Amino acid sequence: MRTPRLIRRSALVLGLSLLGLGAHAELPNDSIGQETLPFPPSPHRAYIVDAEFENLVTGRITVVDPESKRMLGMISTGFAAPSTLGRDGKYLYTADLYYSRGVRGTRTDVLTAWNTSTLSPDWEVVIPSKRAVMLPEPHALGTSADDRFVYIYNFTPSTSVTVVDTQARKVVSEIAIPGCVLNYPVGKRRFASLCGDGNLQVVTLDDAGQETARSHTAFFDPNAEKLVERAYAVGDTYYFVSTTGTVRAVDFSGEQPKIIPAWELVSDAADKKAGWAPGGWQFVAVSPKLNRLYALMHDNHESMKWEDPSPVIWVFDLKTHKRIGTLEAPAPVWSLRATSDDKPLLLGANVTGGLEVFDLTSGKHSGTVEKIAKTSIYVLSH
């Protein structure tokens, strides 16, 4: 059978090409994907934590420049990995979970330190296989103010916190927190947890990562309200909000937690009648430079649907607790993040996998970074 002329010519070209390769030096390594991002990072750089519902075995974090609406890179993480940024901007930490056979086999958990310039892992520490396996939450992973320790929330179903020393790069302790959840870092050597009886528990560590003290402070009545554990942190002040819109802030900067008087997001009679209430996954954010709080809001509130997203964002003055404006996104938003610089942006992870960007100085929507995630859980920024 005769070979078609086109195939004969293609084979000849391929053969000559292979001969040519053998006669020359080895080709240089491809540099695609090796771009180094600037350090220190821009305060507007965003990290979208993507649980990837369609493939939960591996998650990812998409790195975005919200100003240019451009994706800067991507990090692959383990199963439903919680993530947090170090205070000095050098590392992004993830608590990764892997199985030796992909979806089965031996489980290995590691704390991974990703370089924020190269988006590659600089080091990792094997940690006990106790890390809470749940939809990622901002306070399942946290760092001390000096980046010396990383705190990892465990659920087996007993609750505890694994403490990793980032200097020695090893696990130094496990702190039991029975009846309490998550870890809210406070200063250099403390973390708080929210307890089922309505108390705040604060654990103090020494420089070796060992517990030296523990205290409890009454905070809220769990029989009277549903307080959402996903607080928004500004320094050592944490803003908790109930499912119906009660704001409860705590200042942990002193020797004992200072409970700030509670106030309501929905105070107007007409708004109450319309059923307005907060909703979403990370549904509040605070701009420290503007001293404003931003809340995702929806009307016709239903008690079992408080995590529903919304395109409507109410703006509050934190000094007067008055609503001073409203923002609206083109698509429903699930999670909010405000940058902490003098020209802040409000970043909203929407339900279509995009990132909504608001310029808070002008109070205007400045655009959308389209399709940079599949299941955007929450957003991080420096």
C-alpha positions as CSV (number, residue, x, y, z in Angstrom):
1,M,0.0,0.0,0.0
2,R,1.3,3.4,-1.0
3,T,2.0,6.0,1.8
4,P,0.2,9.3,1.2
5,R,2.5,12.0,0.0
6,L,1.7,14.3,3.0
7,I,2.6,11.6,5.5
8,R,5.9,10.9,3.7
9,R,6.8,14.6,3.7
10,S,5.9,14.9,7.5
11,A,8.0,11.9,8.4
12,L,11.0,13.3,6.4
13,V,10.7,16.7,8.2
14,L,10.5,15.0,11.6
15,G,13.5,12.8,10.9
16,L,15.6,15.8,9.8
17,S,14.5,17.7,12.9
18,L,15.6,14.9,15.2
19,L,18.9,14.6,13.5
20,G,19.4,18.3,14.0
21,L,18.7,18.0,17.7
22,G,21.4,15.4,18.1
23,A,24.0,17.7,16.6
24,H,23.4,20.7,18.9
25,A,23.8,21.4,22.6
26,E,20.9,20.6,25.0
27,L,18.1,23.1,24.9
28,P,17.8,25.5,27.8
29,N,15.1,24.9,30.4
30,D,11.7,26.5,29.7
31,S,11.2,29.5,31.9
32,I,7.4,29.6,31.6
33,G,5.8,30.0,35.0
34,Q,9.1,31.0,36.7
35,E,8.3,34.7,37.0
36,T,9.2,36.2,40.4
37,L,6.6,38.5,42.0
38,P,7.8,41.7,43.7
39,F,8.7,41.8,47.4
40,P,7.3,43.2,49.6
41,P,4.0,42.3,48.1
42,S,1.5,45.0,47.2
43,P,-1.2,45.4,49.9
44,H,-3.7,44.9,47.1
45,R,-2.4,41.5,46.0
46,A,-5.2,39.0,46.6
47,Y,-5.2,35.2,47.3
48,I,-8.5,33.5,46.5
49,V,-8.8,30.3,48.5
50,D,-10.6,27.8,46.2
51,A,-12.0,24.6,47.7
52,E,-12.6,23.2,44.2
53,F,-15.9,21.4,44.9
54,E,-15.7,19.5,41.7
55,N,-12.4,18.0,42.8
56,L,-12.1,18.2,46.5
57,V,-9.0,16.0,46.6
58,T,-6.9,19.0,45.7
59,G,-7.6,22.7,46.2
60,R,-5.9,25.7,44.9
61,I,-5.1,29.3,45.6
62,T,-5.3,31.8,42.8
63,V,-3.1,34.9,43.1
64,V,-4.6,38.1,41.6
65,D,-3.7,41.7,41.0
66,P,-7.1,43.4,41.5
67,E,-5.9,46.7,40.0
68,S,-4.9,45.3,36.7
69,K,-7.5,42.6,36.9
70,R,-4.8,40.1,36.1
71,M,-4.0,36.6,37.5
72,L,-0.4,36.4,38.8
73,G,-0.2,32.7,39.5
74,M,-1.6,29.7,41.2
75,I,-0.8,27.4,44.1
76,S,-2.0,23.8,44.4
77,T,-3.0,22.7,47.9
78,G,-4.1,19.5,49.6
79,F,-7.7,18.5,50.3
80,A,-9.8,21.5,51.6
81,A,-6.7,23.2,52.9
82,P,-7.1,26.2,55.2
83,S,-4.7,29.0,54.4
84,T,-3.2,32.1,56.0
85,L,-0.6,34.8,55.2
86,G,2.4,35.4,57.4
87,R,2.6,38.9,58.9
88,D,5.9,39.8,57.2
89,G,4.4,39.0,53.7
90,K,7.1,36.4,53.0
91,Y,5.0,33.2,53.3
92,L,1.6,31.9,52.6
93,Y,0.9,28.9,54.8
94,T,-1.4,26.0,54.0
95,A,-2.3,23.0,56.1
96,D,-2.3,20.3,53.5
97,L,-3.8,16.8,53.6
98,Y,-2.8,14.1,51.1
99,Y,-3.5,10.3,50.7
100,S,-0.9,8.0,49.2
101,R,-3.5,6.6,46.7
102,G,-5.1,10.0,45.9
103,V,-8.4,9.3,47.6
104,R,-7.4,6.5,49.9
105,G,-4.3,5.0,51.5
106,T,-2.0,6.5,54.1
107,R,-2.8,10.0,55.2
108,T,-0.1,12.6,55.5
109,D,-0.6,16.1,56.8
110,V,1.9,18.9,56.3
111,L,2.2,22.6,57.0
112,T,3.6,24.1,53.8
113,A,5.3,27.5,53.6
114,W,4.8,29.0,50.1
115,N,7.1,31.8,49.1
116,T,4.9,34.7,48.0
117,S,7.4,35.8,45.4
118,T,8.0,32.5,43.6
119,L,4.7,30.8,44.6
120,S,6.8,27.7,45.3
121,P,7.2,25.8,48.6
122,D,10.3,26.8,50.6
123,W,9.8,24.3,53.3
124,E,7.2,22.0,55.0
125,V,6.7,20.3,58.4
126,V,4.8,17.0,58.8
127,I,2.1,17.6,61.4
128,P,-0.2,15.2,63.3
129,S,-3.0,13.8,61.1
130,K,-5.6,15.7,63.2
131,R,-6.2,18.8,61.1
132,A,-9.9,19.6,60.9
133,V,-11.4,18.3,57.6
134,M,-14.0,20.8,56.8
135,L,-14.8,23.7,54.4
136,P,-11.8,26.0,54.9
137,E,-12.3,28.8,57.4
138,P,-10.0,31.8,58.0
139,H,-9.3,30.9,61.6
140,A,-8.5,27.2,61.1
141,L,-4.9,28.4,60.5
142,G,-3.2,31.4,62.0
143,T,0.2,32.9,62.8
144,S,1.6,34.7,65.8
145,A,2.2,38.5,65.4
146,D,6.0,37.8,65.0
147,D,5.5,34.8,62.7
148,R,7.3,32.6,65.2
149,F,4.4,30.2,65.6
150,V,1.7,28.8,63.3
151,Y,-1.5,27.5,64.9
152,I,-3.5,24.7,63.2
153,Y,-7.0,23.8,64.3
154,N,-7.7,20.1,64.9
155,F,-10.9,18.2,65.1
156,T,-11.0,14.4,65.7
157,P,-13.8,15.1,67.0
158,S,-12.0,16.4,70.2
159,T,-10.7,19.9,69.5
160,S,-7.1,21.0,69.9
161,V,-4.5,23.3,68.3
162,T,-1.1,22.1,66.9
163,V,1.7,24.6,67.4
164,V,4.5,24.7,64.8
165,D,7.7,26.6,65.4
166,T,8.6,28.3,62.1
167,Q,12.3,28.8,63.2
168,A,12.9,25.3,64.3
169,R,10.5,24.0,61.6
170,K,8.9,21.4,63.8
171,V,5.8,20.7,65.9
172,V,6.4,21.9,69.4
173,S,3.1,21.3,71.2
174,E,-0.6,20.4,70.9
175,I,-3.0,22.4,73.1
176,A,-6.3,20.9,74.0
177,I,-9.3,23.3,73.7
178,P,-12.2,21.0,74.8
179,G,-15.6,22.5,74.0
180,C,-14.1,25.3,71.9
181,V,-13.3,25.8,68.3
182,L,-10.7,27.5,66.0
183,N,-7.8,29.8,66.9
184,Y,-7.8,33.5,66.8
185,P,-4.2,34.7,67.1
186,V,-3.6,37.4,69.7
187,G,-0.2,39.2,69.8
188,K,3.0,37.2,69.9
189,R,2.2,34.4,72.3
190,R,-1.6,34.0,72.7
191,F,-4.6,32.6,70.8
192,A,-8.3,32.7,71.6
193,S,-11.0,30.2,70.8
194,L,-14.8,30.5,70.8
195,C,-16.5,28.1,73.2
196,G,-19.9,26.4,73.0
197,D,-21.0,27.8,76.3
198,G,-20.6,31.4,75.1
199,N,-17.1,32.0,76.6
200,L,-13.9,33.2,74.9
201,Q,-10.9,31.1,75.9
202,V,-7.4,32.6,75.7
203,V,-4.3,30.4,75.8
204,T,-0.9,32.0,76.6
205,L,2.3,30.3,75.4
206,D,6.0,30.7,76.2
207,D,8.8,31.1,73.7
208,A,9.0,27.3,73.4
209,G,5.4,27.1,72.4
210,Q,4.2,25.5,75.6
211,E,1.1,26.6,77.5
212,T,1.7,28.8,80.5
213,A,-1.8,30.2,81.2
214,R,-5.5,29.9,80.2
215,S,-8.5,32.2,80.9
216,H,-12.2,32.3,80.1
217,T,-14.3,35.4,79.5
218,A,-18.1,35.5,79.1
219,F,-19.0,36.7,75.7
220,F,-22.5,35.9,74.4
221,D,-25.5,33.7,75.2
222,P,-25.6,30.8,72.8
223,N,-29.2,30.0,73.8
224,A,-30.3,33.5,72.6
225,E,-28.4,34.0,69.4
226,K,-26.4,32.3,66.7
227,L,-23.0,33.9,66.6
228,V,-21.0,33.2,63.5
229,E,-17.5,32.0,64.3
230,R,-15.9,33.5,61.2
231,A,-14.8,36.7,62.8
232,Y,-13.0,39.5,60.9
233,A,-9.7,40.5,62.4
234,V,-8.1,44.0,62.5
235,G,-5.0,43.6,64.6
236,D,-6.0,42.1,67.9
237,T,-9.6,43.3,67.5
238,Y,-12.1,40.7,66.2
239,Y,-15.5,41.5,64.8
240,F,-18.1,38.7,65.3
241,V,-21.6,39.0,63.8
242,S,-24.7,37.0,64.5
243,T,-27.0,35.5,61.8
244,T,-29.5,38.3,62.5
245,G,-27.0,41.2,62.5
246,T,-25.7,41.8,66.0
247,V,-22.1,42.9,65.9
248,R,-20.0,41.8,68.8
249,A,-16.4,43.0,68.8
250,V,-13.6,42.0,71.2
251,D,-10.3,43.8,71.8
252,F,-7.6,41.3,72.9
253,S,-4.7,43.7,73.1
254,G,-4.9,44.0,76.9
255,E,-4.2,41.6,79.7
256,Q,-7.9,40.5,79.6
257,P,-10.3,40.6,76.6
258,K,-12.3,43.8,76.4
259,I,-15.8,43.2,75.2
260,I,-16.9,46.2,73.1
261,P,-20.6,47.1,73.4
262,A,-22.8,45.3,70.8
263,W,-24.7,47.1,68.1
264,E,-27.1,46.1,65.3
265,L,-26.6,46.2,61.5
266,V,-30.4,46.4,61.1
267,S,-31.8,49.2,63.2
268,D,-34.4,50.9,60.9
269,A,-38.0,49.7,61.4
270,A,-38.6,49.5,57.7
271,D,-35.5,47.4,57.1
272,K,-36.5,45.0,59.9
273,K,-39.9,44.6,58.4
274,A,-38.4,43.8,55.1
275,G,-36.4,41.1,56.7
276,W,-32.9,42.4,56.0
277,A,-30.0,40.4,57.6
278,P,-26.4,39.5,56.8
279,G,-25.6,36.5,54.7
280,G,-22.7,34.7,53.0
281,W,-19.6,32.8,54.0
282,Q,-17.2,35.6,55.1
283,F,-20.0,38.2,55.1
284,V,-18.3,41.1,56.9
285,A,-15.0,43.0,56.3
286,V,-13.4,46.1,57.9
287,S,-11.3,48.8,56.4
288,P,-9.1,50.1,59.3
289,K,-8.0,53.2,57.5
290,L,-11.5,54.3,56.7
291,N,-12.9,52.9,60.0
292,R,-15.8,51.3,58.1
293,L,-17.5,47.9,58.3
294,Y,-18.9,46.3,55.1
295,A,-21.6,43.6,55.4
296,L,-23.2,41.4,52.8
297,M,-27.0,41.8,53.2
298,H,-30.2,40.3,51.9
299,D,-33.8,40.9,52.5
300,N,-36.5,38.3,53.3
301,H,-34.1,36.6,55.7
302,E,-34.7,32.9,56.5
303,S,-33.0,31.5,59.5
304,M,-31.6,28.4,57.7
305,K,-30.4,30.4,54.7
306,W,-28.1,32.9,56.3
307,E,-25.1,31.7,54.3
308,D,-26.8,32.6,51.0
309,P,-24.7,35.1,49.0
310,S,-25.9,38.6,48.0
311,P,-24.9,41.4,45.6
312,V,-25.9,44.0,48.2
313,I,-23.2,45.4,50.6
314,W,-24.1,47.8,53.4
315,V,-21.5,50.3,54.6
316,F,-21.2,51.3,58.3
317,D,-19.3,54.0,60.2
318,L,-17.6,52.1,63.0
319,K,-17.6,55.1,65.3
320,T,-21.3,56.0,65.0
321,H,-22.6,52.5,63.9
322,K,-24.7,54.2,61.3
323,R,-25.2,52.9,57.8
324,I,-23.7,55.5,55.5
325,G,-24.0,53.9,52.1
326,T,-24.7,50.8,49.9
327,L,-22.5,49.1,47.3
328,E,-23.8,46.6,44.7
329,A,-21.9,44.0,42.8
330,P,-22.9,42.7,39.4
331,A,-23.1,39.1,40.7
332,P,-23.9,37.7,44.2
333,V,-20.9,37.7,46.5
334,W,-20.1,35.0,49.0
335,S,-17.0,36.4,50.9
336,L,-15.6,39.8,51.5
337,R,-12.0,41.1,52.2
338,A,-10.9,44.8,52.6
339,T,-7.3,45.7,52.1
340,S,-5.6,47.5,55.0
341,D,-3.7,50.3,53.1
342,D,-4.4,54.0,52.7
343,K,-6.2,53.5,49.3
344,P,-8.2,50.4,50.2
345,L,-10.1,48.0,48.0
346,L,-13.0,45.8,48.9
347,L,-12.7,42.4,47.3
348,G,-15.7,40.1,46.9
349,A,-15.5,36.5,45.9
350,N,-18.6,35.9,43.7
351,V,-20.6,32.8,43.0
352,T,-19.4,32.5,39.4
353,G,-15.7,32.2,40.3
354,G,-14.9,35.8,39.8
355,L,-13.5,38.6,42.1
356,E,-15.5,41.8,42.4
357,V,-13.3,44.9,43.1
358,F,-14.5,48.1,44.7
359,D,-12.4,51.2,45.1
360,L,-13.4,52.3,48.6
361,T,-11.9,55.8,48.3
362,S,-14.4,56.6,45.5
363,G,-17.0,54.1,46.7
364,K,-17.4,52.7,43.2
365,H,-17.2,49.2,41.6
366,S,-14.0,49.2,39.5
367,G,-14.5,45.9,37.7
368,T,-14.5,42.1,37.9
369,V,-11.7,39.6,37.6
370,E,-13.6,36.9,35.7
371,K,-13.4,33.2,36.2
372,I,-10.3,32.9,38.4
373,A,-11.7,30.2,40.7
374,K,-14.4,27.5,40.8
375,T,-15.5,27.6,44.5
376,S,-14.1,30.8,46.0
377,I,-14.3,30.2,49.8
378,Y,-12.5,33.3,51.1
379,V,-10.0,36.0,50.1
380,L,-6.7,36.9,51.7
381,S,-4.6,40.0,51.3
382,H,-1.4,41.5,52.9
